[in-house]
Each structure stands twice: as C-alpha cells, then as structure tokens.
Amino acid sequence: MNQTIKHQMEHRSIREFSGEPVSDAMLKSIFEVANQTATSTGMQSSSIIRVTDPTKKAALAEVCKQPYVMRTTELLIFIVDAYRNAVIAEQNNVFAESRADMDRFFQGWTDATLMAQNVTTAVESLGLGAVFFGSILNDPAAVIKILDLPKLTFPVVGVGFGWPAQEPQLKPRMPLSMKLFENSYQFPVDVEKKLVEYDKVMQTYYDLRDANKRVDSFSLQVVKRLENPIEKRGTILQVVQDQGFNLKVSASRPKEELGKLSPFT
Ligand SMILES: Cc1cc2nc3c(=O)[nH]c(=O)nc-3n(C[C@H](O)[C@H](O)[C@H](O)COP(=O)(O)O)c2cc1C
C-alpha cells in the first residue's frame, strides 16, 4: 500500500481541532492542489470562499446547526461558479443562454465537489484533519447572503480543517460487494443477510459528534433520515433558479410514480 492509499484508507471526519494555525506553506500547497483539480470541459466552473471572518463563520455555523463549524481552524466553502465565465462571455459580447443552463450548473457542481475532495485528501496527507459540511445547504439562500454570492454561483459544500483534537474510530462502511458491480447493476441477492451483519457492526461504532454515543444501526439511520427531511433543503432547487440558473425543472412527480423498488417481496 503506498502512502496516498494509506492516508485514504485512514480517512475519518475530524470535527474538533486544536486551534493551532495551519502554516502558510501548507495552506499554499492546499490551495494549489485545489486549483489543479480536474475540471469538466476545462471550464473551471468552481471557486472557493475562505471564511476567516468570525461573524460570518458564526452565521454559517447557525445555518449548519453544527456549533463545531465555528471551531474549525480553516473553513472553505466550495461553490458552483458560472458567473466568471458568463462575465468572460459578456466581455466578448456573447450572451448565450447556455451560460446558465442545467449542464453548466452540474459541471460547476462536479468541479466544486472534486475540488473539495482533492483539498481533503491533501489536508489528510499533511497530517491535518477535515470534515465536509453539506449542512450549508440547510439554508442555501442564507449562505448566499452571508458570502455575498453573485448570480450564477451556488454553494455546494464546506470543508473545515485544522490540526486534529480528537481521534475518532474509522467509521465502518457496508461491504464493497453491495456497491461494486460489473457491467450492470446487480442488487445483491443476500442483501438482507449483509445488512443484518453491517447493522451489527455499525452499532459498535461511536460517533464523537454525539458525546461518545453509539450510533443507530445503518438501516435505522437510513429510515430516520428519509422520514425526517430538513425543511429548507426542499428549497434548494428554487434557490438554484433564483441564482439565475435555468434548470428547466419539470413539475414535481407524484409520490407513487416510482412504485415499489425492492426485488424482494
Ligand atoms: C457531501 C458530504 C456532506 C457532509 N456534511 C456533513 C456535515 O454537514 N456535518 C458533519 O459533521 N459531517 C458531514 N459529512 C461527513 C459525514 O458525516 C461522514 O463522512 C460520514 O458519516 C462518514 O464518516 P467518516 O467521514 O468519518 O468516515 C459530510 C460528508 C459528505 C461527503
């Protein structure tokens, strides 16, 4: 196993930090890695907001409903940025509709996500710890306001990092055989057995987010999350459109449309 894979296999989210600053040299490398990330069609449709203003950090922590956002040493918010290329086009007197279309949006989304993961990998390789914050999407309109994001931009995910002040266990994943298929999608025939085993493994894991409390079984976590969606996350698509993207969203589908999915009776 080489060093890169070793670090990747040791990945765990870090949510408490010592507060010791990350050196300028490390930050420089991390930002250069972000900038060198692969980018869809070479359009470079993502950007990063480094949040250093404690007031803004506190406001973001409030959106996330996760006080430990405030305690991150470094906080980066990765955004879809189709604004920059729209300005470039305008300077060339081009006002093509596609500057704001669905494809542009998802290219920016993928670019921002890859950048965030690349940064996380770099951070972890330096012995620092990191955590993603998808919870910024609890209220995307508020995040847009806090960060003064212009039209044709959209917040995707945050990454908080710094020197770790905790040593969480590795969080177990479901067996790879439930996720890795060859040539076509193959729902595992022994899924129920595999899930029972995985549920047991998960229940032995302590999540340090919640005062060293053991987590629910994976199945129960899935059910709880699906039954309790976060209200404002239902506005995400609306806010994407308010930001000037034209996703040509079709009317919402009736609940029953997908029908029963399970191959088991
Ligand atoms: C897109 C994304 C969003 C996430 N958002 C949050 C978040 O808002 N808050 C948080 O504490 N962890 C967040 N996480 C971290 C996950 O909870 C974590 O990766 C998962 O539970 C697996 O644990 P591990 O990273 O320690 O292996 C997020 C992870 C991803 C990939």
The ligand as a Tripos MOL2 file, in Angstrom:
@<TRIPOS>MOLECULE
LIG
   31    33     1     0     0
SMALL
NO_CHARGES

@<TRIPOS>ATOM
      1 C1        -21.1950   15.7050    0.9420 C.3       1 LIG1
      2 C2        -20.9490   15.4810    2.4110 C.ar      1 LIG1
      3 C3        -21.5380   16.3020    3.3370 C.ar      1 LIG1
      4 C4        -21.2870   16.1400    4.6780 C.ar      1 LIG1
      5 N1        -21.8340   17.0190    5.5670 N.ar      1 LIG1
      6 C5        -21.5260   16.9360    6.8750 C.ar      1 LIG1
      7 C6        -21.9880   17.9160    7.7790 C.ar      1 LIG1
      8 O1        -22.7060   18.8260    7.4290 O.2       1 LIG1
      9 N2        -21.6050   17.8190    9.0720 N.ar      1 LIG1
     10 C7        -20.8010   16.8210    9.5140 C.ar      1 LIG1
     11 O2        -20.4950   16.7980   10.7100 O.2       1 LIG1
     12 N3        -20.3470   15.8560    8.6720 N.ar      1 LIG1
     13 C8        -20.6860   15.9070    7.3670 C.ar      1 LIG1
     14 N4        -20.1940   14.9870    6.4860 N.ar      1 LIG1
     15 C9        -19.3360   13.8990    6.9670 C.3       1 LIG1
     16 C10       -20.0980   12.5860    7.0020 C.3       1 LIG1
     17 O3        -20.9810   12.5820    8.0990 O.3       1 LIG1
     18 C11       -19.0690   11.4650    7.1120 C.3       1 LIG1
     19 O4        -18.2030   11.4910    6.0200 O.3       1 LIG1
     20 C12       -19.7310   10.1040    7.2030 C.3       1 LIG1
     21 O5        -20.5190    9.9980    8.3550 O.3       1 LIG1
     22 C13       -18.6700    9.0050    7.2340 C.3       1 LIG1
     23 O6        -17.8010    9.1940    8.3290 O.3       1 LIG1
     24 P1        -16.2290    9.3770    8.1220 P.3       1 LIG1
     25 O7        -16.0190   10.5420    7.1900 O.co2     1 LIG1
     26 O8        -15.6790    9.6560    9.4990 O.co2     1 LIG1
     27 O9        -15.7170    8.1020    7.5460 O.co2     1 LIG1
     28 C14       -20.4550   15.0900    5.1270 C.ar      1 LIG1
     29 C15       -19.8740   14.2530    4.1810 C.ar      1 LIG1
     30 C16       -20.1100   14.4400    2.8450 C.ar      1 LIG1
     31 C17       -19.4620   13.5170    1.8510 C.3       1 LIG1
@<TRIPOS>BOND
     1     1     2 1
     2     2     3 ar
     3     2    30 ar
     4     3     4 ar
     5     4     5 ar
     6     4    28 ar
     7     5     6 ar
     8     6     7 ar
     9     6    13 1
    10     7     8 2
    11     7     9 ar
    12     9    10 ar
    13    10    11 2
    14    10    12 ar
    15    12    13 ar
    16    13    14 ar
    17    14    15 1
    18    14    28 ar
    19    15    16 1
    20    16    17 1
    21    16    18 1
    22    18    19 1
    23    18    20 1
    24    20    21 1
    25    20    22 1
    26    22    23 1
    27    23    24 1
    28    24    25 2
    29    24    26 1
    30    24    27 1
    31    28    29 ar
    32    29    30 ar
    33    30    31 1
@<TRIPOS>SUBSTRUCTURE
     1 LIG1         1 GROUP 0 **** ****
